[in-house]
């Protein structure tokens, strides 16, 4: 509650005023008892009363000025938030209320945030990739013959977006206010990339991000694919998240890192709930000034009218019960050079223009697949935020989370199994990873863990 100008002053000057009032009253009584003698006493009482009034007026003015300053800051913040929401939320052709509370706006494809970028002002949208990776459709034929449960987004229950529009999750005022500032809304923090080459994993822990990943490096890569088991991990604190994704990386792990990322995440700070959601991310300078999640800045150009970035995925897997997964492919169009993303077998979602990047304008030098959590070390202990299913890899199918059929796209635009896969985690007693290989799942791994436990204090 805001302090009243006339409430007790914590500085102690209120005690002085009170003493002055008491003295004034006592002097007046004494004067009356003496039959009106003691003009000096009367004068002193009047002076005290004057001091009281002056002090009260001064306190009221100071309180008003302080309140005015706070209101001024609040007004500036409200204006900044309104302007940012106007930039992000475009006039829709149609809006759909999702059962989870989201509003999905169907925005004309040419009015999406990507086209705020100065290099895209008069650009022609590439509506479909020139080439898909070789071997993709043969693999899809095989996978479509299997009886796998279908995945959907919750908003589909209440409608679909028309042709020539794209679905955009509407950003709310509360979404922006949960961020530390308007500038940081929709952005990852610096140093959140797992670096398997680090000689000192403790250096990475300082960033508060922990990982359990499989990776390949030492070649030129033009894409990556994986089928990712979908769960809803528990998050201990709202400023933490848990995600499972693939990373396509170029450059060093310094200030110039290029990264394209896609997968699923649970992030209360970003979305205001604990739902499992599809997401993408990109940066061309190690998360410093460029890039963002989903469509929260100009960058990714969406061409698909059926899948919304940042929307909830349903259903999710149950421990020792039904298992659900999503397939994600990111590859570089060998003709146009743009990096395309496909969700499942049917949905080509859009692309990151190659000019956004320096190293990735040519190729990637490392591919990573796996999980990431934020460990804010609440109360000085390791977080209990879960990665994957919240269970360790050794528990296996239907209990631990997995990536299966992990592949890379080579220089000939062929999808193939990677060779020389490594594994990396900072603290295996908190989150771990185990690689494997078999005929049906190809290259795969189980990963994850509960975070804080008796071996991970």
VMD Tcl script that draws the C-alpha trace (Angstrom):
set ca {
  {0.00 0.00 0.00}
  {1.27 3.51 -0.80}
  {2.28 5.57 2.22}
  {0.02 8.51 3.16}
  {1.72 11.91 3.55}
  {0.42 12.02 7.11}
  {1.44 8.58 8.27}
  {4.19 8.15 10.81}
  {7.51 9.33 9.42}
  {10.15 6.58 9.75}
  {12.86 9.24 9.92}
  {11.72 10.18 13.43}
  {10.66 13.78 12.67}
  {7.11 12.79 13.60}
  {8.28 12.33 17.19}
  {9.55 15.92 17.22}
  {6.21 17.22 15.91}
  {4.33 15.26 18.53}
  {6.58 16.64 21.28}
  {6.00 20.19 19.99}
  {2.19 19.71 20.01}
  {2.29 18.36 23.56}
  {4.48 21.26 24.70}
  {2.12 23.76 23.06}
  {-0.90 22.29 24.81}
  {0.80 22.22 28.19}
  {1.93 25.84 27.86}
  {-1.60 26.97 26.98}
  {-3.02 25.17 30.01}
  {-0.37 26.72 32.24}
  {-1.15 30.15 30.82}
  {-4.86 29.69 31.54}
  {-4.12 28.62 35.12}
  {-2.07 31.77 35.65}
  {-5.00 33.96 34.63}
  {-3.76 35.03 31.23}
  {-0.26 35.90 32.32}
  {2.69 34.61 30.35}
  {2.54 36.17 26.89}
  {5.92 34.60 26.20}
  {4.36 31.18 26.70}
  {1.55 32.00 24.24}
  {4.07 33.13 21.65}
  {6.03 29.93 22.09}
  {2.89 27.84 21.66}
  {2.08 29.72 18.44}
  {5.61 29.13 17.14}
  {5.30 25.40 17.87}
  {1.95 25.25 16.06}
  {3.54 27.02 13.10}
  {6.39 24.52 13.04}
  {3.90 21.63 13.06}
  {1.97 23.06 10.12}
  {5.15 23.81 8.15}
  {6.55 20.31 8.72}
  {3.26 18.68 7.69}
  {3.07 20.74 4.50}
  {6.70 19.91 3.66}
  {6.10 16.17 4.20}
  {2.97 16.30 2.03}
  {4.87 18.04 -0.79}
  {7.77 15.59 -0.63}
  {5.39 12.61 -0.67}
  {3.51 14.06 -3.63}
  {6.75 14.65 -5.53}
  {7.88 11.09 -4.83}
  {4.54 9.69 -5.93}
  {4.70 11.84 -9.04}
  {8.12 10.38 -9.88}
  {6.86 6.84 -9.43}
  {3.76 7.58 -11.52}
  {5.99 9.10 -14.20}
  {8.10 5.95 -14.35}
  {4.97 3.81 -14.43}
  {3.50 5.88 -17.26}
  {6.72 5.52 -19.29}
  {6.73 1.76 -18.74}
  {3.05 1.46 -19.73}
  {3.72 3.44 -22.91}
  {6.76 1.29 -23.74}
  {4.75 -1.91 -23.20}
  {1.86 -0.63 -25.35}
  {4.23 0.26 -28.19}
  {5.90 -3.15 -28.01}
  {2.54 -4.95 -28.07}
  {1.53 -2.88 -31.10}
  {4.72 -4.01 -32.88}
  {4.10 -7.69 -32.05}
  {0.31 -8.02 -32.36}
  {-0.78 -7.43 -35.94}
  {-4.32 -6.79 -37.13}
  {-5.83 -10.27 -37.61}
  {-8.09 -11.57 -40.34}
  {-9.56 -13.89 -37.70}
  {-8.90 -14.72 -34.03}
  {-9.28 -18.10 -32.30}
  {-9.61 -18.63 -28.53}
  {-7.61 -21.69 -27.46}
  {-8.83 -23.91 -24.57}
  {-5.61 -23.05 -22.68}
  {-6.45 -19.32 -22.69}
  {-4.24 -18.28 -25.63}
  {-5.59 -16.10 -28.42}
  {-4.33 -17.19 -31.83}
  {-4.48 -14.37 -34.39}
  {-4.64 -15.31 -38.06}
  {-2.50 -12.58 -39.63}
  {-1.94 -12.10 -43.36}
  {1.38 -13.70 -44.25}
  {2.79 -10.40 -45.58}
  {2.06 -8.55 -42.31}
  {4.04 -10.79 -39.94}
  {6.80 -9.31 -37.70}
  {9.61 -10.65 -39.92}
  {8.94 -7.93 -42.47}
  {9.89 -5.19 -40.02}
  {13.49 -6.13 -40.81}
  {15.03 -3.49 -43.11}
  {16.42 -6.19 -45.43}
  {12.92 -7.66 -45.86}
  {10.86 -4.53 -46.46}
  {10.42 -5.23 -50.18}
  {11.36 -8.90 -50.12}
  {9.41 -11.62 -51.91}
  {8.41 -14.49 -49.63}
  {9.82 -17.87 -50.61}
  {6.62 -19.87 -50.02}
  {8.27 -23.30 -50.31}
  {11.80 -24.69 -50.28}
  {13.47 -25.35 -53.61}
  {14.75 -28.73 -52.39}
  {14.01 -31.09 -49.52}
  {16.79 -33.34 -48.20}
  {17.19 -36.59 -50.13}
  {15.77 -39.58 -48.29}
  {13.16 -37.57 -46.36}
  {10.11 -38.82 -48.21}
  {11.26 -42.46 -48.24}
  {11.57 -42.21 -44.47}
  {8.14 -40.56 -44.17}
  {6.51 -43.43 -46.09}
  {7.91 -45.91 -43.59}
  {6.93 -43.84 -40.55}
  {3.40 -43.21 -41.86}
  {2.78 -46.97 -41.97}
  {3.32 -47.18 -38.20}
  {0.39 -46.54 -35.90}
  {1.67 -43.60 -33.91}
  {-0.64 -41.31 -31.91}
  {-1.27 -37.98 -33.66}
  {-0.04 -34.73 -32.14}
  {-1.93 -31.47 -32.36}
  {-1.99 -27.97 -30.94}
  {-4.77 -27.15 -28.49}
  {-6.11 -24.18 -30.43}
  {-7.04 -26.51 -33.33}
  {-10.04 -27.60 -31.24}
  {-11.69 -24.21 -31.84}
  {-10.79 -23.41 -35.44}
  {-8.13 -23.03 -38.15}
  {-6.53 -20.10 -39.94}
  {-7.52 -19.40 -43.56}
  {-5.15 -19.62 -46.53}
  {-2.66 -16.76 -46.97}
  {-2.56 -16.16 -43.21}
  {-0.30 -17.48 -40.46}
  {-1.29 -18.25 -36.84}
  {0.45 -16.01 -34.28}
  {0.05 -16.44 -30.53}
  {-1.12 -13.05 -29.25}
  {1.30 -11.45 -26.78}
  {-0.38 -10.03 -23.68}
  {0.62 -7.18 -21.40}
  {1.27 -9.70 -18.63}
  {3.62 -11.66 -20.92}
  {5.80 -8.59 -21.39}
  {5.66 -7.49 -17.75}
  {6.96 -10.88 -16.57}
  {10.24 -10.13 -18.36}
  {12.92 -8.10 -16.59}
  {12.40 -5.40 -19.24}
  {10.68 -4.84 -22.58}
  {14.10 -5.18 -24.23}
  {14.72 -8.67 -22.79}
  {11.22 -10.02 -23.47}
  {11.37 -13.11 -25.70}
  {15.15 -13.50 -25.42}
  {17.40 -16.14 -23.91}
  {20.15 -15.07 -21.56}
  {23.76 -14.94 -22.71}
  {25.83 -18.14 -22.40}
  {23.05 -20.71 -22.59}
  {24.69 -22.95 -25.21}
  {26.11 -26.31 -24.10}
  {29.81 -26.38 -25.00}
  {31.06 -29.99 -24.99}
  {34.56 -28.71 -25.80}
  {34.76 -26.74 -22.54}
  {37.70 -27.93 -20.45}
  {35.99 -26.59 -17.33}
  {32.26 -27.42 -17.15}
  {32.02 -25.31 -13.98}
  {32.44 -22.22 -16.13}
  {29.22 -23.11 -17.91}
  {27.38 -23.71 -14.64}
  {27.97 -20.07 -13.77}
  {25.40 -19.12 -16.40}
  {22.74 -21.10 -14.51}
  {21.99 -23.32 -17.51}
  {22.51 -27.10 -17.44}
  {22.33 -29.61 -20.28}
  {22.26 -33.27 -21.20}
  {23.02 -33.60 -24.92}
  {24.33 -35.69 -27.78}
  {26.42 -33.88 -30.39}
  {28.55 -34.13 -33.53}
  {31.27 -31.72 -34.68}
  {34.26 -31.59 -37.01}
  {32.46 -31.47 -40.36}
  {30.21 -29.18 -42.37}
  {26.51 -29.72 -41.62}
  {23.54 -28.47 -43.58}
  {20.72 -29.55 -41.32}
  {19.52 -31.89 -38.58}
  {16.50 -34.01 -37.76}
  {15.14 -35.83 -34.72}
  {11.99 -37.35 -33.28}
  {11.60 -35.96 -29.76}
  {9.61 -37.54 -26.93}
  {7.20 -34.93 -25.48}
  {6.68 -34.47 -21.73}
  {5.55 -31.80 -19.28}
  {8.40 -31.45 -16.78}
  {7.81 -29.75 -13.43}
  {9.37 -26.31 -13.00}
  {10.34 -25.30 -9.46}
  {10.45 -21.50 -9.95}
  {8.81 -19.30 -12.57}
  {12.16 -17.82 -13.66}
  {13.39 -21.30 -14.68}
  {12.52 -23.36 -17.77}
  {12.96 -26.86 -19.16}
  {13.30 -27.57 -22.87}
  {14.22 -30.30 -25.32}
  {15.54 -29.19 -28.69}
  {18.10 -29.40 -31.46}
  {20.80 -26.78 -31.96}
  {22.40 -25.94 -35.33}
  {25.57 -24.03 -34.53}
  {28.20 -22.03 -36.39}
  {31.21 -20.06 -35.20}
  {33.00 -20.20 -31.87}
  {31.50 -20.29 -28.40}
  {32.51 -16.65 -27.97}
  {30.66 -13.49 -28.97}
  {30.04 -14.50 -32.59}
  {28.10 -17.77 -32.13}
  {25.30 -18.42 -34.65}
  {22.49 -20.70 -33.50}
  {19.19 -22.01 -34.88}
  {17.10 -23.93 -32.34}
  {13.76 -25.77 -32.33}
  {11.91 -28.12 -30.00}
  {9.48 -28.05 -27.07}
  {9.69 -26.12 -23.81}
  {7.93 -25.37 -20.53}
  {8.62 -21.73 -19.57}
  {6.31 -20.01 -17.03}
  {8.11 -16.67 -17.44}
  {7.68 -16.59 -21.20}
  {4.13 -17.94 -21.48}
  {2.56 -17.52 -18.02}
  {1.76 -21.21 -17.53}
  {3.33 -24.68 -17.35}
  {2.11 -25.99 -20.72}
  {4.46 -27.81 -23.09}
  {4.87 -25.62 -26.17}
  {6.50 -25.76 -29.61}
  {9.24 -23.14 -29.95}
  {12.05 -21.86 -32.14}
  {14.99 -19.56 -31.39}
  {17.80 -17.92 -33.33}
  {20.80 -15.68 -32.63}
  {23.80 -14.51 -34.66}
  {25.83 -13.05 -31.76}
  {25.62 -15.53 -28.86}
  {22.30 -14.16 -27.51}
  {23.58 -10.62 -27.06}
  {21.58 -8.28 -29.33}
  {20.10 -10.46 -32.07}
  {17.42 -13.11 -32.15}
  {14.39 -14.17 -30.16}
  {11.90 -16.93 -29.48}
  {9.27 -17.75 -32.10}
  {7.99 -14.65 -33.94}
  {8.81 -12.15 -31.17}
  {11.18 -10.18 -33.40}
  {11.88 -9.83 -37.12}
  {13.75 -12.91 -38.32}
  {11.92 -16.19 -38.95}
  {9.49 -15.98 -41.89}
  {6.49 -18.27 -41.41}
  {4.65 -19.62 -44.44}
  {2.40 -22.26 -42.83}
  {-1.18 -21.50 -41.71}
  {-1.67 -24.55 -39.45}
  {1.04 -24.53 -36.75}
  {1.56 -21.64 -34.30}
  {4.98 -21.01 -32.78}
  {4.72 -20.93 -28.99}
  {1.35 -22.73 -28.92}
  {0.65 -25.67 -26.62}
  {1.31 -29.24 -27.80}
  {-1.23 -31.90 -26.89}
  {-1.25 -34.62 -25.69}
  {1.99 -35.23 -23.73}
  {3.55 -38.49 -22.53}
  {2.68 -40.18 -19.23}
  {5.09 -42.06 -16.97}
  {4.74 -45.79 -17.74}
  {1.82 -44.90 -20.02}
  {1.12 -43.53 -23.51}
  {4.10 -41.98 -25.29}
  {3.95 -39.08 -27.73}
  {6.65 -37.47 -29.84}
  {7.20 -34.76 -32.41}
  {9.51 -34.75 -35.42}
  {11.58 -31.66 -36.27}
  {13.79 -31.11 -39.31}
  {15.85 -27.98 -40.02}
  {17.84 -27.83 -43.26}
  {19.56 -25.38 -45.58}
  {18.00 -24.95 -49.01}
  {20.97 -25.64 -51.33}
  {19.72 -23.16 -53.96}
  {18.41 -20.15 -51.99}
  {20.56 -20.70 -48.88}
  {17.74 -20.14 -46.38}
  {17.31 -22.45 -43.35}
  {13.91 -24.17 -43.45}
  {11.98 -25.88 -40.65}
  {9.58 -28.81 -40.92}
  {7.30 -30.02 -38.10}
  {6.11 -33.62 -38.38}
  {5.81 -35.19 -41.82}
  {3.39 -32.65 -43.23}
  {4.12 -29.14 -42.01}
  {6.87 -27.04 -43.60}
  {6.63 -24.02 -41.29}
  {8.92 -21.40 -42.84}
  {12.54 -20.27 -42.88}
  {15.31 -18.16 -41.41}
  {16.80 -16.00 -44.21}
  {20.52 -16.71 -44.63}
  {21.42 -12.99 -44.32}
  {20.55 -13.16 -40.60}
  {23.74 -15.12 -40.01}
  {27.48 -14.96 -40.60}
  {28.81 -18.52 -40.15}
  {25.46 -20.21 -40.84}
  {25.22 -18.33 -44.13}
  {27.59 -21.10 -45.27}
  {27.12 -24.15 -43.05}
  {27.00 -25.37 -39.44}
  {30.07 -26.70 -37.63}
  {28.28 -28.49 -34.79}
  {24.88 -30.11 -34.21}
  {23.47 -30.76 -30.74}
  {20.34 -32.58 -29.59}
  {19.09 -32.75 -25.99}
  {17.71 -31.04 -22.92}
  {18.39 -27.77 -21.13}
  {17.16 -26.36 -17.82}
  {17.76 -23.17 -15.86}
  {19.18 -23.83 -12.39}
  {18.70 -20.65 -10.34}
  {19.82 -22.51 -7.19}
  {16.86 -21.52 -4.99}
  {17.80 -21.40 -1.29}
  {21.38 -22.27 -2.25}
  {20.41 -25.77 -3.41}
  {20.23 -27.27 -6.89}
  {16.84 -26.71 -8.49}
  {14.29 -29.54 -8.60}
  {13.19 -28.42 -12.09}
  {12.95 -31.58 -14.18}
  {14.58 -32.26 -17.55}
  {12.73 -34.48 -20.03}
  {10.43 -36.77 -18.06}
  {12.17 -35.97 -14.78}
  {13.68 -39.48 -14.69}
  {17.19 -40.69 -15.44}
  {18.07 -42.39 -18.77}
  {18.59 -45.86 -17.28}
  {14.84 -46.19 -16.59}
  {14.30 -46.59 -20.34}
  {11.21 -46.44 -22.55}
  {7.97 -44.91 -21.22}
  {9.82 -43.66 -18.13}
  {12.79 -41.65 -19.43}
  {12.58 -39.14 -22.29}
  {14.34 -39.84 -25.61}
  {15.47 -38.47 -28.96}
  {15.33 -41.10 -31.71}
  {16.26 -41.33 -35.40}
  {18.68 -38.42 -35.04}
  {20.17 -37.46 -38.41}
  {22.22 -34.78 -40.10}
  {22.01 -33.29 -43.62}
  {25.36 -33.56 -45.42}
  {26.93 -31.46 -48.18}
  {25.09 -33.48 -50.86}
  {21.70 -32.64 -49.25}
  {21.33 -36.23 -47.99}
  {19.75 -37.12 -44.66}
  {21.96 -39.67 -42.94}
  {22.90 -41.02 -39.53}
  {25.68 -39.03 -37.87}
  {29.02 -40.65 -37.05}
  {31.19 -40.04 -34.01}
  {28.36 -38.96 -31.70}
  {29.51 -37.61 -28.35}
  {27.58 -37.07 -25.12}
  {27.88 -34.20 -22.65}
  {26.37 -33.15 -19.34}
  {27.69 -30.85 -16.63}
  {26.37 -32.77 -13.61}
  {25.40 -36.39 -14.39}
  {24.03 -36.87 -10.85}
  {21.40 -34.20 -11.64}
  {20.70 -34.82 -15.37}
  {22.31 -37.47 -17.56}
  {22.44 -38.83 -21.12}
  {22.96 -42.32 -22.64}
  {23.49 -42.94 -26.37}
  {22.27 -46.02 -28.24}
  {21.72 -47.47 -31.71}
  {19.30 -50.04 -33.11}
  {17.50 -50.91 -36.33}
  {14.17 -49.25 -35.62}
  {15.29 -46.11 -33.81}
  {18.64 -45.65 -35.58}
  {20.86 -43.36 -33.53}
  {19.03 -42.44 -30.32}
  {19.59 -41.44 -26.71}
  {17.73 -41.23 -23.44}
  {18.33 -38.12 -21.35}
  {17.08 -36.08 -18.40}
  {16.66 -36.30 -14.66}
  {14.96 -34.85 -11.59}
  {17.49 -32.17 -10.68}
  {17.91 -32.00 -6.92}
  {18.19 -35.42 -5.22}
  {20.39 -37.08 -2.60}
  {23.30 -37.21 -5.08}
  {22.61 -33.73 -6.45}
  {22.23 -31.47 -3.40}
}
mol new
graphics top color blue
foreach p $ca { graphics top sphere $p radius 0.5 }
foreach p [lrange $ca 0 end-1] q [lrange $ca 1 end] { graphics top cylinder $p $q radius 0.2 }
display resetview
